[in-house]
């Protein structure tokens, strides 16, 4: 493992430090031999998660529709059924929980995380509820923070899921703001590069352990601070898009590519109509903490 680069105060001349930190960038091109005869086994073991178990894993769906003091989430039943069908098509064994309080949510998630996942390659959690930027709500109106949810699945609390992908899909508002959209004129956005030691180090090594929060994918339906739109008959824009994209492309593409297509579909194919909140837009906000590519059907992958 690399140590920190010496600083000028440690007696290193500025010119020497500059030469050490300035890197020559060369993009490696694949050889004809590697293109014609790739090492499939090595590629899958090092760069892909194992996805061969039958079923692929266990899946948890929370469908919170009725609340003590909050509005009924019309369309949530449609989302729940569609996600259940999708997960079964992806070869997951699914259980659905309906209308749980905050305490019940944490209790059921804890039970789920402590199940014997040793024979499975993955797990999935779908949360359909009201929410804010930091949490989802139980039917009693009390919040359940995302950090508390993730803690149930970290390396300390769920040993059977260590080094296995854990997928979370959250269909919930993350605030009250709405996205009025923007003109399709080109924008110049500021970009800053964080010049940190982590960004400068490019060498790979075999770690003795892994981060506690790792191999997790968070599929948020919208960005922090904004609402998540839902149709009372067809369900949410996010789940509708998940079903369409995964049905069409999940056999051949990895999860990150699929979710990019979901982003595109939600952003371009949906727009609110009628009332004061007409022509409002939405885009999902996935957070990727996976360390490999995830193909649901690696036998068909490109």
N, C-alpha and C positions, 0 to 999 in steps of 0.2 A: 504494500500500500504506500502511496506517495506521501511524503511529508510536505509541510508548507514550504513555499519558495522563500529563500532568504530575502530580507529587506535590505535597503541601502544602509540602514543604521547598523547593520551587522558587518559592515566593512566591505560591502560589495559595491563596485563602481556602478554608477548609473548606466553607462553604456553596456556593461556586462548584463545587468538586470534586463535592459531593453532587449538584448539579443536572446536572452533566455525566455522571455515572455512572448516575443514575437514569433508566431508559428507560420510555417508554410503550409497552406491548405491545398491538398491534392485530392480530388474526387476519384475514388477507386472505380474503375470500369470493370464489369464482369468479363471474364475470358469466354471465348467461344466454347471451350470444354465445359466450363461451369454452367453455361446456358443450356447446353445440350444434355448434360448429365449431372444435374444438381444432386447434392447429398440430401435426399428427402428426409431420411431418418434424423440426421444431425440438425437439419433446419427445424424440424418439428420439436425435437427435444429441447433445443436451446432457445428458440424464438417463439414457439407456440405453446400455449397451455394444452395439457392433455385433456381431450374431450372424447373419450371412448366409452365411458361407463353407461350402462343401461339400467335405470334412467340416468341422464346426465347429472342430475342433482335434485335436491328438494327445493321447492319454491313456496314462498309465503306471500299471500295477498291480503292486504287490509282494505276493506271497503267501508269507509265511514260515510254514511249518507245522512243519517238523522242526528241532530244535535239538540242539546237542551236549550241553548240560547242563540245558536247560529242558524243561518238559513239551511234548508234542505239542499243537498247537492244533487239536483236533478241531472240525470245522465250518468251518475256514478255506477249504477247497476250495469249499464251498457259497457262502461270501461272495464269493470270487474270481469264480466263474462268474456269480453274480447281478450283481455290479458290472460285469463285462464285457458282459453282455447289456444292462444299463441304459445304459451309456455308448454302446453301439452304437445303442440306440434314441434317444439324445440326439444322434446323428450325430457321434460321435467315432470316430477311428481308434485302436484300442487295441492295446497290446502288454503281455503278462503276463510277469513275471519270478518265478521260484520259488526259495525257499530260498537267499537271498544272505547272505554274511557282511557285516559292517559296512563293510569296505573295498569290497566289490563293490556295496553299496547306493549309496555315495557316487559310485563310478565310473560306475555305470549312470545315476544321476540327472544327473550332469554331462554325460554323452553326450546324454541326453534334452533337457536344457536348451539344449544347443548345436546341436540340430537346426535346420533351416530352418523356423521357425514363421511366416515372413513372409506366407504365403498363408492363414493360419488366424486366426480371431478369438479363440481361447481355448485353454487347455490344462488338463488335469486330472491329478492324481496321487492314487492310492489306495494307502495303506500299511496292510497287514494283518500284524500282528506282535505279539510281546510288547513291553512298554514300561514306562516310568515317567513321572514328571511332566515330565521334560525331554527325553526321547529315546525312540526305538524301538530294538529290539535286532536285531543280525544273528544268523544261526544260530550264530555262534561265541560268542554271549553278550556281545559288545562293543556299547556304545551308539553310536547315531548321533543327535546332538542335533538338535532341530527347528531351531535357529538355523543349524546347518551346512547343513541341507536347504534352508531358505529362501534362504540366501546364494547357492545355485546359480541362483536364479530372480530375483534382484534386478536393478535397472536397470543395474548395472555389469557383471554377468556374462552376462546374457541380453538383449541389445539387441532381438532380434526379438520379445520378449514385452513390451516397454515399452508401457505404457498399455493392455495387454490383460489381461483377468481370468485369474488363475491360481488354480485350485481344488484344495484339498487335503482329502482325507477320510481320517482316521486312526482305524482300529479297533484300539485297543491299550489295555491297562491304563495308568493313570497313577499307580498306587500300590496299596496293599494294603487300604485301608479299604473297607468296604461300607456302603451306605446302607440303614439300617433303616426308612426312611420316617418320616412324621410324621402326627399326627392332622390331620384336615381342619378344625380350628378356626382362626379368623382370628388372624393374628399381626401385631403391631406391630413393624415393622422400622425401625431407625435409618436416616436418610438424611441425607447431608451434601452440600452443593453446593460444588464447588471454585471459589472466586471468583478466577479467573485472567484474565489479559488475553485469552487465547484464547476463554474463555467469554463475555467481554464484547463482543468484536468480532463484528459480524454482517454486515459488508460483504463483498461478493464482488469478486474481482479476477482478472485473467488472469495466472496464474503464469508465470514465466520457466522454471521447471523443476518437477519433481515429486519427492516423497520417494523415496529409494532402495528402500525396502520399501513397496510400494504396489500396489493393485489385486490384493490377495490375499485369499482366503477360506479359513479353516481350520475344517474340520468335525471337531472332536474328538468322539469317541464318548462321553466322560465327562469329569467335572470333575477338576482336579488332585488327586492323592492317593487317588483311588478306582479300584476295579476296573471293567472293562468286561465285561459278561456275554455269554456265547456258548453257544448250544445245539449239541450235537455233531452233530445231524442237520440242523437248519434254519438254522444259522449264527447270527451275533451279533444281538442285539436291534437294534443300531444299523443294520446293513445291511438287515435285514428291514424296518425302518421306512422307510429310504431308498427301497427298491424299491416298497413300497406307496404311499407319499406321492407320489413322483415319477411313478409310473405313472398315478396318478389326476389329478394337478394340474399337472404340469410344462408342459403345453401352454398354460396360461393364466396361471400365477402366476410371480412372480420368485423368485430363489433364496432371499432372506431369508424370504419368506413360506413357502416350501416347508420350510425348515429349522426354522421355528417349529412347523410341523405335525409335523415329525419329533420335535422336543423333546416335544411333547404326546403323541405316540403311544408313544414309549419310556417316558415317565413314567407314563402311565395304563394302557397295555395289557400291560405285562410285570411279572412278579414271580417271584422265584426260589421253587422248591418243593423240599421234602425236605431232610433233613440238618440240620446246625447252622445253615446259612446260609439258612434259609427266610424268605420274605417280605421279601427284599431288593429294593431299587429302584435305578433309574439314570436319569440325565438327561444328554443330550449337552451340550457346551459350545462352541458355535461362536464363532469370533473373526472379525469382519468388518472388513477393511481395503479393501473395495471403495469406489470413489468414484462409482459409478453403479449403477443397477438392472441386474440381469442376468436377461433372459428367454431361455430356451433356444429358444423359438419366438415371436419378437416379432410375427410375422404373425398369431398367434392371441391375443395378449395383450389384456387388458382395457384 
